[in-house]
Amino acid sequence: MHRAFPVDAFIAGSKPLAIISRVKVETPKTLALQPATRYYADLSNYDKLIEKPTIVNVAEGLLDGEYDAGICALEVQAKHPQQLRIVKELGPALDTWVVFGRTPLPNTDSRVY
């Protein structure tokens, strides 16, 4: 409690995300995702969800044919249009970041103007 102090915070959008599938798969049944993206869309049409550590790992496995579809950066499809198609655009996630420091901010007037 007294070792790390919040010193700043900001909100940043991620790269736009999408559900992307392999072109050769007409009806995707397996979908890979990074666990934080699980609730970004209705995934009830997929028989199996496969967790990966990052959206980059999702994209790599999708390109390698490990699964039918995945939630990853929209730009992945743009770089591989012969292999991948967009199922649904999800837009960017809005991430809230809190920056911590080892010492608290100086005790100043806390009124916000």
C-alpha positions as CSV (number, residue, x, y, z in Angstrom):
1,M,0.0,0.0,0.0
2,H,2.9,2.4,0.7
3,R,5.3,1.2,-1.9
4,A,3.6,2.2,-5.2
5,F,1.8,5.5,-5.7
6,P,-0.5,6.4,-8.6
7,V,1.2,9.4,-10.4
8,D,-0.7,9.6,-13.7
9,A,-3.5,8.0,-15.7
10,F,-4.6,8.0,-19.3
11,I,-6.9,6.3,-21.8
12,A,-5.6,4.9,-25.0
13,G,-7.3,3.1,-27.8
14,S,-5.8,-0.1,-29.2
15,K,-5.4,-1.0,-32.8
16,P,-8.8,-1.7,-34.3
17,L,-9.7,-5.4,-33.7
18,A,-11.8,-7.8,-35.7
19,I,-13.0,-11.4,-35.8
20,I,-11.0,-12.7,-38.8
21,S,-11.2,-16.2,-40.3
22,R,-9.3,-18.1,-42.9
23,V,-10.8,-17.6,-46.4
24,K,-11.0,-21.4,-47.1
25,V,-13.2,-21.9,-44.0
26,E,-16.8,-21.2,-44.9
27,T,-18.3,-21.6,-41.4
28,P,-15.7,-21.1,-38.7
29,K,-16.1,-23.4,-35.7
30,T,-12.9,-22.8,-33.7
31,L,-11.9,-19.3,-32.6
32,A,-8.7,-18.2,-30.8
33,L,-8.6,-15.2,-28.5
34,Q,-6.6,-13.4,-25.9
35,P,-8.6,-13.8,-22.7
36,A,-9.2,-10.1,-22.3
37,T,-11.1,-10.0,-25.6
38,R,-13.6,-12.8,-24.7
39,Y,-16.5,-10.4,-24.3
40,Y,-15.9,-8.1,-27.2
41,A,-18.4,-10.0,-29.3
42,D,-21.0,-12.7,-29.2
43,L,-18.9,-15.9,-29.7
44,S,-21.8,-18.4,-29.2
45,N,-21.5,-19.6,-32.8
46,Y,-18.1,-21.1,-32.2
47,D,-17.8,-24.7,-30.9
48,K,-14.4,-24.2,-29.4
49,L,-12.6,-21.2,-28.0
50,I,-8.8,-21.4,-27.8
51,E,-6.9,-19.0,-25.5
52,K,-3.6,-17.5,-26.6
53,P,-1.4,-15.1,-24.6
54,T,-1.6,-12.2,-27.1
55,I,-3.5,-11.1,-30.2
56,V,-0.2,-11.4,-32.1
57,N,-0.2,-15.1,-31.1
58,V,-3.8,-15.4,-32.3
59,A,-2.8,-13.9,-35.7
60,E,0.2,-16.2,-36.1
61,G,-1.8,-19.3,-35.4
62,L,-4.6,-18.2,-37.7
63,L,-2.1,-17.7,-40.5
64,D,-0.6,-21.2,-39.7
65,G,-4.0,-22.8,-40.0
66,E,-4.2,-23.8,-36.3
67,Y,-7.9,-22.7,-36.0
68,D,-10.7,-21.3,-38.2
69,A,-11.0,-17.8,-36.8
70,G,-9.5,-15.4,-34.2
71,I,-9.9,-12.0,-32.6
72,C,-6.9,-10.0,-33.6
73,A,-5.8,-6.7,-35.1
74,L,-7.8,-5.7,-38.2
75,E,-4.6,-4.9,-40.1
76,V,-3.7,-8.6,-40.1
77,Q,-6.4,-9.2,-42.7
78,A,-5.3,-6.2,-44.8
79,K,-1.7,-7.7,-44.9
80,H,-3.0,-11.2,-45.9
81,P,-6.2,-10.7,-48.0
82,Q,-5.7,-13.9,-50.0
83,Q,-5.6,-16.0,-46.8
84,L,-7.9,-14.1,-44.4
85,R,-11.3,-12.5,-44.4
86,I,-13.1,-10.2,-42.0
87,V,-16.1,-11.8,-40.1
88,K,-16.9,-8.8,-37.9
89,E,-15.1,-5.5,-37.2
90,L,-14.9,-4.8,-33.5
91,G,-13.1,-1.4,-33.4
92,P,-10.5,-0.4,-30.9
93,A,-10.5,-1.4,-27.2
94,L,-10.2,1.6,-24.9
95,D,-7.5,0.7,-22.3
96,T,-7.2,2.6,-19.1
97,W,-3.6,2.9,-17.9
98,V,-2.5,3.9,-14.4
99,V,1.2,4.9,-14.0
100,F,2.7,4.2,-10.6
101,G,5.8,5.6,-9.0
102,R,7.9,4.9,-6.0
103,T,7.1,8.2,-4.3
104,P,3.8,10.0,-4.0
105,L,3.1,13.2,-5.9
106,P,3.8,16.4,-3.9
107,N,1.0,17.4,-1.6
108,T,-0.5,20.3,-3.6
109,D,-4.0,21.8,-4.0
110,S,-6.1,18.9,-5.1
111,R,-8.9,21.0,-6.6
112,V,-9.5,20.4,-10.3
113,Y,-10.0,23.4,-12.5
